[in-house]
Amino acid sequence: MRVQRLKRLLLFGPYVAFLVAIVLVIILGALLIRQDQRIDVLEEELGHLTMNQNSLIEKVSSVDSSVDELKSAVGAISNELSLVDISAYDREEKGIVRTAWPKKVYLTFDDGPSPNTSKILDILDEYGVKASFFVVGTDNPEYRKLYKRIVDEGHTLCMHSYSHRYNEIYSSVDAFTKDLDRISDLIYEETGERPVYYRFPGGSSNSVSRIPMSDFIEVLDERGITYFDWNVVAGDATNPMLPAEQIVENSLCDLNEFEEAMILFHDLSNKTSTVEALPEIIEAIQEKDIPIEPIDENTMIIQHYTNTH
C-alpha cells in the first residue's frame, strides 16, 4: 500500500505543484493589476491637484496684478483730485486774482517713449516748439532710439523712474535709489548725457508711498537732481479715451492762474487723443505770444510737496 501511495504521489505531485504555481501566478497577476489601477488613480488625483495648484497660482498672480494696477490708478486719480494751486501766494485769502497770461508755458510728457512719442516730436518740430519728456525705462530697441532723438532735437530729457511701479519704487529708499540709478544709466548709455530733472510717479504729493517723500527728495538732492511736478492737468492720465476737445479745454482754461504754467500730458501708446489735441493747444498758446519752452535751470520750481507741507 505504501508503495502504491508513493507511486501516486510521484505521478500526481508535479501536476499538483504545477496547479499551485498557476494559482499563485493568477493571484499575483490580480494583485499587480489591482496595484496598477491604484497607481493610475493616484496619478489622476495628483494631476488634478497639480491643475488646481496651477489654477490657484494663476488666480493669485492675477489678483496681485490687479492690486498693483488699482494702486497706480488710485494714486493717479488722487493726484488729480488733490492737485493744489502752487502759485507764490494764496489768491483766495489775499483776494488777488491773476488775469494776465503766464510768462512761459512748459509742455511736459510722462510715461514714454512709445510710438506716440515720435508723433509728438513731429508735431513739435512742425511748430518750432521745444518740450520736456519725463521718460521711463524700456527694453524695446526702437523706443530707446527716441531718447537720443529727444535730446538731438533740443528737447529736455528727464527721468520718471525706470519701472513706474509704485509698489516697488516707493517700497524703500534703497529700492527708489536703485530704480533712479537704472533709468539714469540707461539714458546716459543711449545719449551720453546724465539727466538732471526728475518727476515722481504720481507726483511728489502722491498718496501711495508710505515712506515720507522727503526721504526720496533727499536722494535726488544728494545727486544734484531737481524734481518737477505740474500745475495744469490735461486730464489724459486715467482716461485714454478722453476726447481731444476735452484735453484742449483742460490744458488752456487755467493758464492765466499761473506765472509759469507747466502742463501735464502723457505720451503712452494709447494716448492718441493727446496727439490729436496737441496742435490746437500749441496754436492757442502761440496766438497769445506766450513762449513755450523746455525745462532748464531758469525754470520756476513747480513742486507739490514743498508747497503743501
C-alpha positions as semicolon CSV with decimal commas, in nm:
position;residue;x (nm);y (nm);z (nm)
1;M;0,000;0,000;0,000
2;R;0,280;0,235;0,084
3;V;0,444;0,167;-0,249
4;Q;0,122;0,249;-0,432
5;R;0,080;0,569;-0,241
6;L;0,434;0,668;-0,322
7;K;0,378;0,592;-0,687
8;R;0,065;0,802;-0,689
9;L;0,247;1,090;-0,515
10;L;0,526;1,074;-0,769
11;L;0,275;1,056;-1,051
12;F;0,041;1,339;-0,947
13;G;0,285;1,552;-0,741
14;P;0,419;1,753;-1,036
15;Y;0,066;1,823;-1,158
16;V;-0,040;1,948;-0,817
17;A;0,272;2,164;-0,793
18;F;0,201;2,298;-1,141
19;L;-0,159;2,381;-1,048
20;V;-0,045;2,554;-0,732
21;A;0,206;2,758;-0,933
22;I;-0,066;2,859;-1,178
23;V;-0,294;2,968;-0,893
24;L;-0,013;3,169;-0,739
25;V;0,062;3,335;-1,074
26;I;-0,305;3,422;-1,116
27;I;-0,322;3,566;-0,764
28;L;-0,003;3,766;-0,816
29;G;-0,129;3,889;-1,153
30;A;-0,453;4,003;-0,996
31;L;-0,261;4,180;-0,723
32;L;-0,039;4,353;-0,982
33;I;-0,338;4,462;-1,187
34;R;-0,506;4,599;-0,876
35;Q;-0,186;4,779;-0,779
36;D;-0,159;4,929;-1,129
37;Q;-0,517;5,051;-1,100
38;R;-0,438;5,215;-0,769
39;I;-0,133;5,382;-0,922
40;D;-0,346;5,511;-1,209
41;V;-0,600;5,653;-0,964
42;L;-0,323;5,818;-0,761
43;E;-0,166;5,966;-1,075
44;E;-0,504;6,101;-1,182
45;E;-0,562;6,255;-0,838
46;L;-0,211;6,402;-0,845
47;G;-0,285;6,550;-1,187
48;H;-0,600;6,714;-1,053
49;L;-0,408;6,852;-0,756
50;T;-0,139;6,994;-0,987
51;M;-0,401;7,155;-1,210
52;N;-0,577;7,303;-0,910
53;Q;-0,246;7,432;-0,775
54;N;-0,156;7,593;-1,110
55;S;-0,501;7,746;-1,130
56;L;-0,464;7,882;-0,778
57;I;-0,122;8,029;-0,862
58;E;-0,266;8,195;-1,172
59;K;-0,553;8,340;-0,970
60;V;-0,315;8,473;-0,703
61;S;-0,091;8,629;-0,972
62;S;-0,395;8,785;-1,136
63;V;-0,507;8,929;-0,803
64;D;-0,158;9,070;-0,735
65;S;-0,150;9,230;-1,079
66;S;-0,495;9,377;-1,032
67;V;-0,395;9,519;-0,694
68;D;-0,087;9,686;-0,846
69;E;-0,295;9,834;-1,127
70;L;-0,554;9,953;-0,878
71;K;-0,287;10,119;-0,663
72;S;-0,146;10,300;-0,967
73;A;-0,491;10,415;-1,080
74;V;-0,587;10,530;-0,730
75;G;-0,259;10,717;-0,698
76;A;-0,307;10,895;-1,031
77;I;-0,670;10,983;-0,954
78;S;-0,577;11,103;-0,608
79;N;-0,313;11,332;-0,753
80;E;-0,556;11,493;-0,992
81;L;-0,823;11,537;-0,727
82;S;-0,583;11,674;-0,468
83;L;-0,387;11,898;-0,703
84;V;-0,330;12,227;-0,528
85;D;-0,259;12,574;-0,658
86;I;0,115;12,615;-0,608
87;S;0,142;12,983;-0,702
88;A;0,361;13,200;-0,482
89;Y;0,067;13,344;-0,287
90;D;-0,278;13,238;-0,172
91;R;-0,504;13,422;-0,415
92;E;-0,827;13,336;-0,238
93;E;-0,703;13,452;0,103
94;K;-0,543;13,769;-0,033
95;G;-0,832;13,847;-0,261
96;I;-0,593;13,856;-0,559
97;V;-0,677;13,702;-0,894
98;R;-0,436;13,682;-1,185
99;T;-0,583;13,798;-1,513
100;A;-0,260;13,804;-1,715
101;W;-0,144;13,511;-1,922
102;P;0,163;13,322;-1,796
103;K;0,509;13,439;-1,887
104;K;0,601;13,088;-2,001
105;V;0,433;12,756;-2,074
106;Y;0,601;12,419;-2,043
107;L;0,464;12,116;-2,228
108;T;0,567;11,804;-2,036
109;F;0,504;11,444;-2,138
110;D;0,515;11,148;-1,897
111;D;0,550;10,770;-1,935
112;G;0,709;10,746;-2,282
113;P;0,875;10,659;-2,506
114;S;0,617;10,498;-2,734
115;P;0,502;10,528;-3,097
116;N;0,311;10,840;-2,989
117;T;0,638;11,000;-2,880
118;S;0,753;11,005;-3,242
119;K;0,427;11,165;-3,350
120;I;0,454;11,429;-3,078
121;L;0,813;11,506;-3,177
122;D;0,698;11,555;-3,537
123;I;0,427;11,798;-3,426
124;L;0,667;11,992;-3,204
125;D;0,913;12,019;-3,491
126;E;0,638;12,143;-3,723
127;Y;0,553;12,428;-3,484
128;G;0,911;12,500;-3,382
129;V;0,835;12,418;-3,018
130;K;1,056;12,255;-2,755
131;A;0,912;12,040;-2,475
132;S;1,020;11,819;-2,185
133;F;0,986;11,441;-2,175
134;F;0,982;11,252;-1,844
135;V;1,065;10,904;-1,968
136;V;1,062;10,556;-1,815
137;G;1,277;10,254;-1,896
138;T;1,220;10,021;-2,189
139;D;1,385;9,716;-2,343
140;N;1,250;9,798;-2,690
141;P;1,546;9,899;-2,913
142;E;1,328;10,121;-3,134
143;Y;1,185;10,307;-2,835
144;R;1,534;10,351;-2,689
145;K;1,637;10,541;-3,000
146;L;1,381;10,806;-2,908
147;Y;1,587;10,908;-2,603
148;K;1,858;11,026;-2,842
149;R;1,613;11,188;-3,079
150;I;1,458;11,389;-2,795
151;V;1,800;11,523;-2,698
152;D;1,919;11,579;-3,055
153;E;1,609;11,786;-3,139
154;G;1,664;12,022;-2,848
155;H;1,406;11,897;-2,602
156;T;1,476;11,828;-2,235
157;L;1,505;11,460;-2,145
158;C;1,403;11,395;-1,784
159;M;1,354;11,088;-1,565
160;H;1,022;10,942;-1,449
161;S;1,163;10,626;-1,286
162;Y;1,264;10,309;-1,468
163;S;0,982;10,072;-1,380
164;H;0,699;10,315;-1,291
165;R;0,575;10,051;-1,045
166;Y;0,458;10,241;-0,741
167;N;0,472;9,944;-0,502
168;E;0,835;9,878;-0,596
169;I;0,974;10,230;-0,627
170;Y;0,826;10,354;-0,301
171;S;0,886;10,035;-0,102
172;S;1,214;10,166;0,041
173;V;1,479;10,433;-0,010
174;D;1,715;10,163;-0,138
175;A;1,460;10,046;-0,399
176;F;1,400;10,405;-0,509
177;T;1,774;10,469;-0,541
178;K;1,834;10,155;-0,747
179;D;1,547;10,245;-0,980
180;L;1,679;10,601;-1,013
181;D;2,029;10,480;-1,098
182;R;1,889;10,236;-1,351
183;I;1,700;10,496;-1,554
184;S;1,990;10,743;-1,524
185;D;2,236;10,483;-1,653
186;L;2,006;10,387;-1,939
187;I;1,968;10,746;-2,058
188;Y;2,342;10,803;-2,028
189;E;2,409;10,487;-2,227
190;E;2,176;10,598;-2,508
191;T;2,255;10,971;-2,517
192;G;2,592;11,025;-2,350
193;E;2,430;11,275;-2,108
194;R;2,322;11,242;-1,747
195;P;1,966;11,371;-1,687
196;V;1,930;11,624;-1,405
197;Y;1,550;11,651;-1,380
198;Y;1,304;11,404;-1,230
199;R;0,929;11,364;-1,186
200;F;0,798;11,125;-0,921
201;P;0,546;10,868;-1,047
202;G;0,220;11,008;-0,914
203;G;0,391;11,337;-0,829
204;S;0,563;11,438;-0,506
205;S;0,219;11,469;-0,344
206;N;0,118;11,109;-0,423
207;S;-0,084;10,920;-0,164
208;V;0,070;10,580;-0,245
209;S;0,408;10,597;-0,072
210;R;0,408;10,502;0,295
211;I;0,761;10,639;0,327
212;P;0,792;11,019;0,364
213;M;0,860;11,174;0,024
214;S;1,126;11,388;0,190
215;D;1,342;11,073;0,213
216;F;1,330;11,029;-0,165
217;I;1,378;11,401;-0,228
218;E;1,695;11,382;-0,018
219;V;1,829;11,114;-0,255
220;L;1,769;11,347;-0,552
221;D;1,930;11,640;-0,371
222;E;2,241;11,434;-0,299
223;R;2,276;11,370;-0,673
224;G;2,205;11,728;-0,777
225;I;1,874;11,630;-0,940
226;T;1,578;11,871;-0,939
227;Y;1,227;11,732;-0,939
228;F;0,927;11,895;-1,105
229;D;0,555;11,839;-1,065
230;W;0,290;12,034;-1,261
231;N;0,019;12,294;-1,211
232;V;-0,205;12,230;-1,511
233;V;-0,355;11,887;-1,585
234;A;-0,454;11,785;-1,938
235;G;-0,664;11,503;-1,794
236;D;-0,527;11,221;-2,008
237;A;-0,371;11,034;-1,715
238;T;-0,652;10,792;-1,629
239;N;-0,875;10,809;-1,936
240;P;-0,708;10,709;-2,265
241;M;-1,036;10,771;-2,448
242;L;-1,075;11,131;-2,328
243;P;-1,183;11,335;-2,634
244;A;-0,922;11,567;-2,782
245;E;-1,160;11,862;-2,734
246;Q;-1,166;11,798;-2,358
247;I;-0,788;11,777;-2,343
248;V;-0,764;12,113;-2,522
249;E;-1,007;12,272;-2,278
250;N;-0,834;12,125;-1,972
251;S;-0,495;12,246;-2,092
252;L;-0,596;12,604;-2,169
253;C;-0,871;12,701;-1,922
254;D;-0,646;12,768;-1,620
255;L;-0,332;12,904;-1,782
256;N;-0,395;13,259;-1,663
257;E;-0,382;13,144;-1,300
258;F;-0,006;13,089;-1,303
259;E;0,300;13,297;-1,363
260;E;0,456;12,995;-1,532
261;A;0,229;12,710;-1,641
262;M;0,352;12,352;-1,658
263;I;0,104;12,124;-1,835
264;L;0,099;11,752;-1,763
265;F;0,046;11,528;-2,069
266;H;0,118;11,160;-2,130
267;D;0,269;11,000;-2,441
268;L;0,189;10,634;-2,386
269;S;0,086;10,432;-2,692
270;N;-0,285;10,457;-2,602
271;K;-0,288;10,838;-2,569
272;T;-0,394;10,905;-2,928
273;S;-0,632;11,185;-2,834
274;T;-0,341;11,369;-2,669
275;V;-0,161;11,365;-3,002
276;E;-0,475;11,491;-3,174
277;A;-0,518;11,776;-2,926
278;L;-0,158;11,897;-2,929
279;P;-0,163;12,116;-3,246
280;E;-0,467;12,314;-3,129
281;I;-0,311;12,365;-2,785
282;I;0,015;12,492;-2,934
283;E;-0,165;12,723;-3,176
284;A;-0,379;12,873;-2,897
285;I;-0,072;12,943;-2,683
286;Q;0,125;13,089;-2,971
287;E;-0,165;13,319;-3,063
288;K;-0,122;13,474;-2,716
289;D;0,251;13,521;-2,787
290;I;0,336;13,310;-2,482
291;P;0,678;13,141;-2,504
292;I;0,671;12,762;-2,497
293;E;0,999;12,641;-2,354
294;P;1,167;12,322;-2,232
295;I;1,263;12,285;-1,868
296;D;1,608;12,427;-1,788
297;E;1,799;12,585;-1,499
298;N;1,591;12,904;-1,531
299;T;1,255;12,730;-1,498
300;M;1,041;12,822;-1,198
301;I;1,047;12,535;-0,950
302;I;0,700;12,381;-0,952
303;Q;0,670;12,123;-0,677
304;H;0,367;11,995;-0,489
305;Y;0,550;11,863;-0,182
306;T;0,731;12,180;-0,081
307;N;0,419;12,389;-0,133
308;T;0,174;12,167;0,053
309;H;0,377;12,061;0,358
